Amino acid sequence: MSEIKYEQEGIVFDIQRYSIHDGPGIRTIVFLKGCPLACRWCSNPESQKAEPSLFFQKANCVKCGKCKEVCPTGAISPENPAFIDRSKCISCGTCANVCAYGALTMKGRSMTVWQVMQELQKDATNYRRSGGGITLSGGEPLVQSDFALELLKACKDKGWSTAMETTGNVPQEVVERVMPYVDHALVDLKSIDPAVHEKNTARPNRLILENAIRISKLSGNTAVRVPVIPGVNDNPAAIAAIAQFAKLMHGVETVHLLPYHRFGENKYALLGRDYPMGDTPALAGAKAEALKLVVEGQGLRCLIGG
């Protein structure tokens, strides 16, 4: 393994500890900013842009005016119905720094590999006892490929298990450079139909499907994860097509069906955005169970949830 660049920087928007759903054992998930897709159901919209994002919690605002005074672009105005003119906001964080009430907060901060490792080290005992480790998520962690690579190398140097949630929508060379350091790949597939995929994610799926095959060759263990979305892929034909593709991948034995939920809806309001899924209800448990049978009918193990 080449020398680890502990000074390599990345933009991290969350570190979640004690996860049991994103790889084996007890894991710590490091969420990285940036994603090339724009999935309508995305539950982490703050992850989509590569730079830090500004949240505004209206209920916490006392209208003290300090944020308006320090904003360098004049993006903040109490007279503005949305309070923040997002077309002017440069997400510099100056306003959040002077907000004493938590109305303005930044999601995403620059961290070095060394700083992240200091956080991960706190859970090292859990990794050892449970067979767990760290999982990179996002966003799309491969967008920050240099940072992801160095962080994975540092974790491997500690003897920790590594995992990554990825759509694979990045250049082939990125996959080939990073994935050999991933023990458990969780490949996210939405639809095999290119028109359906592009309509709902704003990107075609050819590269994603090609890289799914590559990832399954390079990673030690690969599972397929499918967000099951009403009106998009919540039907037997769509799920069967994904299961059939999973069988073409190398060593894939398990497909996870992730039923659509609305848990991230409030984040859109915090970002000054409308929720793209409107009033679409959460996926019914009975439908998820029926689709599980479709996957199992293709000879694959199927789990509902992470």
C-alpha positions as CSV (number, residue, x, y, z in Angstrom):
1,M,0.0,0.0,0.0
2,S,1.3,3.4,-1.0
3,E,2.0,6.1,1.6
4,I,-1.1,7.5,3.2
5,K,-1.8,11.3,2.7
6,Y,-3.3,12.2,6.1
7,E,-3.4,15.8,5.1
8,Q,-5.8,15.1,2.2
9,E,-9.0,17.2,2.7
10,G,-12.6,16.4,2.0
11,I,-16.0,17.9,2.7
12,V,-17.9,15.8,5.3
13,F,-21.5,16.6,6.3
14,D,-22.0,14.0,9.0
15,I,-20.4,11.2,10.9
16,Q,-22.9,8.7,12.2
17,R,-21.9,6.2,14.9
18,Y,-23.3,2.8,15.9
19,S,-24.9,1.9,12.6
20,I,-25.9,-1.8,12.0
21,H,-27.4,-1.4,8.6
22,D,-24.6,-0.4,6.3
23,G,-22.3,-3.3,6.3
24,P,-21.4,-6.1,8.8
25,G,-21.1,-5.4,12.5
26,I,-21.2,-2.1,14.2
27,R,-20.1,0.7,11.9
28,T,-19.4,4.4,11.7
29,I,-20.7,6.0,8.6
30,V,-18.8,9.0,7.1
31,F,-21.1,11.0,4.8
32,L,-19.3,12.9,2.0
33,K,-20.7,15.9,0.1
34,G,-21.4,15.8,-3.6
35,C,-23.5,13.7,-6.0
36,P,-23.9,13.6,-9.8
37,L,-27.4,12.4,-9.5
38,A,-30.6,14.3,-8.6
39,C,-32.9,11.6,-7.4
40,R,-36.4,12.9,-6.8
41,W,-36.7,10.9,-3.5
42,C,-33.2,11.8,-2.1
43,S,-33.4,11.9,1.7
44,N,-30.1,13.7,2.0
45,P,-30.5,16.7,-0.3
46,E,-27.8,18.6,1.6
47,S,-25.4,16.1,0.2
48,Q,-26.0,16.9,-3.5
49,K,-23.8,20.0,-3.8
50,A,-20.1,19.5,-3.3
51,E,-19.7,22.7,-1.2
52,P,-21.3,23.2,2.3
53,S,-25.0,24.0,2.4
54,L,-26.9,26.5,4.5
55,F,-29.9,25.4,6.5
56,F,-32.5,27.9,7.7
57,Q,-34.8,26.9,10.6
58,K,-37.4,29.6,10.6
59,A,-38.9,28.6,14.0
60,N,-35.5,29.4,15.7
61,C,-35.2,32.8,14.2
62,V,-35.6,35.8,16.5
63,K,-35.0,38.4,13.8
64,C,-32.0,39.9,15.6
65,G,-30.6,41.1,12.2
66,K,-27.0,40.0,12.9
67,C,-27.0,37.7,9.9
68,K,-28.1,40.4,7.6
69,E,-25.3,42.7,8.8
70,V,-22.5,40.3,8.1
71,C,-23.8,38.7,4.8
72,P,-21.2,39.6,2.2
73,T,-23.6,39.3,-0.8
74,G,-26.8,40.8,0.6
75,A,-28.6,37.5,0.3
76,I,-30.4,37.8,3.7
77,S,-33.5,40.0,4.2
78,P,-36.3,39.7,6.7
79,E,-38.5,41.3,4.0
80,N,-37.8,38.3,1.7
81,P,-40.6,35.7,2.1
82,A,-37.9,33.0,2.0
83,F,-35.6,35.1,4.2
84,I,-32.6,33.9,2.1
85,D,-32.1,34.7,-1.6
86,R,-30.5,31.5,-2.6
87,S,-29.4,32.9,-6.0
88,K,-27.1,35.3,-4.1
89,C,-26.0,33.0,-1.2
90,I,-22.5,31.6,-1.6
91,S,-22.7,29.3,1.4
92,C,-19.8,31.0,3.1
93,G,-21.2,30.3,6.6
94,T,-20.6,33.9,7.8
95,C,-24.3,34.2,8.9
96,A,-24.3,30.9,10.7
97,N,-21.2,31.9,12.6
98,V,-23.1,34.8,14.2
99,C,-26.4,33.1,14.7
100,A,-26.7,32.3,18.4
101,Y,-30.1,30.6,18.1
102,G,-29.5,27.8,15.6
103,A,-31.7,29.3,12.9
104,L,-28.8,29.3,10.5
105,T,-26.5,26.2,10.3
106,M,-24.0,24.9,7.8
107,K,-24.1,21.3,6.6
108,G,-20.6,20.2,5.5
109,R,-17.1,21.1,6.7
110,S,-13.6,20.6,5.5
111,M,-11.8,17.8,7.3
112,T,-8.5,16.1,6.8
113,V,-8.1,12.3,6.7
114,W,-6.2,12.7,10.0
115,Q,-9.2,14.5,11.6
116,V,-11.7,11.9,10.5
117,M,-9.4,9.1,11.7
118,Q,-9.4,10.8,15.2
119,E,-13.2,10.5,15.2
120,L,-13.2,6.9,14.0
121,Q,-10.7,5.8,16.5
122,K,-13.2,6.4,19.3
123,D,-15.2,3.4,18.0
124,A,-12.2,1.1,17.3
125,T,-13.2,-1.3,20.1
126,N,-16.7,-1.7,18.6
127,Y,-15.2,-2.6,15.2
128,R,-12.9,-5.2,16.7
129,R,-15.6,-6.9,18.9
130,S,-18.4,-6.9,16.3
131,G,-16.5,-7.4,13.0
132,G,-17.6,-3.9,12.0
133,G,-15.7,-0.9,10.6
134,I,-16.3,2.2,8.6
135,T,-18.7,2.9,5.7
136,L,-18.4,5.8,3.3
137,S,-21.7,7.2,2.1
138,G,-23.1,10.5,0.8
139,G,-24.0,11.8,-1.6
140,E,-21.7,9.8,-3.8
141,P,-18.4,9.2,-1.9
142,L,-16.5,8.5,-5.2
143,V,-17.1,12.1,-6.2
144,Q,-14.4,12.9,-3.6
145,S,-12.2,10.1,-4.9
146,D,-8.9,11.4,-3.6
147,F,-10.2,11.9,-0.1
148,A,-12.1,8.6,-0.1
149,L,-9.0,6.7,-1.3
150,E,-6.7,8.1,1.4
151,L,-9.4,7.6,4.1
152,L,-9.9,4.0,3.0
153,K,-6.1,3.4,3.0
154,A,-5.8,4.8,6.5
155,C,-8.6,2.5,7.7
156,K,-7.1,-0.5,6.1
157,D,-3.8,0.3,7.7
158,K,-5.6,0.1,11.1
159,G,-7.0,-3.3,10.1
160,W,-10.6,-2.0,10.0
161,S,-13.3,-3.4,7.7
162,T,-14.2,-0.9,5.0
163,A,-17.5,-0.5,3.1
164,M,-19.0,2.0,0.6
165,E,-22.4,2.9,-0.5
166,T,-22.1,4.0,-4.2
167,T,-24.1,4.5,-7.4
168,G,-20.9,4.1,-9.4
169,N,-21.7,7.2,-11.5
170,V,-18.1,8.2,-11.9
171,P,-15.4,7.6,-14.5
172,Q,-14.1,4.1,-14.8
173,E,-10.6,5.0,-13.6
174,V,-12.0,6.3,-10.3
175,V,-13.7,2.9,-9.7
176,E,-10.5,1.0,-10.6
177,R,-8.4,3.2,-8.3
178,V,-10.6,3.3,-5.2
179,M,-12.6,0.1,-5.0
180,P,-9.7,-2.4,-4.3
181,Y,-9.6,-0.8,-0.8
182,V,-13.4,-1.5,-0.2
183,D,-14.2,-4.8,1.5
184,H,-18.0,-4.5,1.2
185,A,-19.6,-2.6,-1.7
186,L,-23.2,-1.6,-1.5
187,V,-24.2,-0.8,-5.1
188,D,-27.3,1.4,-5.5
189,L,-29.4,0.5,-8.5
190,K,-32.6,2.4,-9.3
191,S,-33.8,1.1,-12.7
192,I,-32.5,-0.9,-15.6
193,D,-34.7,1.1,-18.0
194,P,-32.6,4.0,-19.2
195,A,-35.6,6.3,-19.8
196,V,-37.0,5.7,-16.3
197,H,-33.6,6.2,-14.7
198,E,-32.9,9.5,-16.5
199,K,-36.4,10.9,-15.9
200,N,-36.1,10.3,-12.1
201,T,-32.4,11.0,-11.5
202,A,-31.5,13.5,-14.3
203,R,-28.7,11.1,-15.4
204,P,-28.5,8.1,-17.8
205,N,-27.6,4.7,-16.3
206,R,-25.2,3.2,-18.8
207,L,-22.1,4.1,-16.9
208,I,-23.7,3.1,-13.6
209,L,-24.5,-0.4,-14.9
210,E,-21.0,-0.8,-16.5
211,N,-19.4,0.3,-13.2
212,A,-21.6,-2.0,-11.2
213,I,-20.0,-4.9,-12.9
214,R,-16.5,-3.5,-12.3
215,I,-17.2,-2.8,-8.7
216,S,-18.3,-6.4,-8.2
217,K,-15.0,-7.6,-9.6
218,L,-12.8,-5.3,-7.6
219,S,-14.5,-5.3,-4.1
220,G,-14.3,-8.2,-1.8
221,N,-18.0,-8.5,-1.3
222,T,-20.9,-6.8,-3.2
223,A,-24.6,-6.4,-2.4
224,V,-27.2,-4.6,-4.5
225,R,-29.5,-2.0,-2.9
226,V,-32.7,-0.8,-4.5
227,P,-34.7,2.2,-3.3
228,V,-38.2,1.1,-4.1
229,I,-40.1,4.2,-5.2
230,P,-43.9,4.4,-5.9
231,G,-44.5,5.1,-9.6
232,V,-40.9,4.5,-10.5
233,N,-39.8,0.9,-9.9
234,D,-42.4,-0.5,-7.4
235,N,-43.6,-3.2,-9.8
236,P,-42.6,-6.8,-10.4
237,A,-41.1,-6.2,-13.9
238,A,-38.8,-3.4,-12.7
239,I,-37.6,-5.3,-9.7
240,A,-37.1,-8.5,-11.7
241,A,-35.0,-6.7,-14.2
242,I,-32.7,-5.4,-11.4
243,A,-32.5,-8.9,-9.9
244,Q,-31.6,-10.3,-13.3
245,F,-28.9,-7.7,-13.7
246,A,-27.6,-8.4,-10.2
247,K,-27.1,-12.1,-11.3
248,L,-24.7,-10.8,-14.0
249,M,-22.5,-9.2,-11.4
250,H,-19.7,-11.1,-9.8
251,G,-20.5,-12.8,-6.6
252,V,-23.7,-10.9,-5.7
253,E,-25.9,-13.0,-3.5
254,T,-28.1,-10.4,-1.8
255,V,-30.4,-7.7,-2.9
256,H,-31.7,-5.1,-0.3
257,L,-35.1,-3.5,-1.1
258,L,-35.2,-0.1,0.6
259,P,-38.9,1.1,0.8
260,Y,-39.5,4.7,0.0
261,H,-40.0,7.0,3.0
262,R,-40.5,10.7,3.6
263,F,-37.9,11.1,6.4
264,G,-35.8,13.6,4.6
265,E,-38.7,15.8,3.5
266,N,-38.1,18.5,6.1
267,K,-34.6,19.1,4.8
268,Y,-35.9,20.5,1.6
269,A,-37.7,23.3,3.4
270,L,-34.5,24.0,5.4
271,L,-32.7,24.4,2.0
272,G,-35.5,26.6,0.6
273,R,-36.5,23.9,-1.9
274,D,-39.8,22.2,-2.7
275,Y,-40.0,18.5,-2.0
276,P,-39.8,16.8,-5.5
277,M,-42.0,13.8,-4.5
278,G,-45.0,15.9,-3.5
279,D,-47.5,14.0,-1.4
280,T,-46.3,10.5,-2.5
281,P,-47.1,8.1,0.4
282,A,-44.5,5.8,1.9
283,L,-44.3,2.4,0.3
284,A,-46.7,-0.1,1.9
285,G,-45.1,-3.0,3.7
286,A,-47.3,-5.5,1.8
287,K,-46.0,-4.3,-1.5
288,A,-42.4,-4.6,-0.3
289,E,-43.0,-8.2,0.8
290,A,-44.5,-9.0,-2.6
291,L,-41.5,-7.6,-4.4
292,K,-39.2,-9.5,-2.1
293,L,-40.7,-12.7,-3.5
294,V,-39.9,-11.5,-7.0
295,V,-36.2,-11.2,-6.1
296,E,-36.2,-14.5,-4.4
297,G,-37.8,-16.0,-7.5
298,Q,-34.6,-15.1,-9.3
299,G,-32.5,-17.2,-6.9
300,L,-31.2,-14.3,-4.8
301,R,-31.4,-13.6,-1.1
302,C,-33.6,-10.6,-0.4
303,L,-33.7,-8.3,2.6
304,I,-36.1,-5.5,3.2
305,G,-34.2,-2.5,4.6
306,G,-30.4,-1.9,4.9
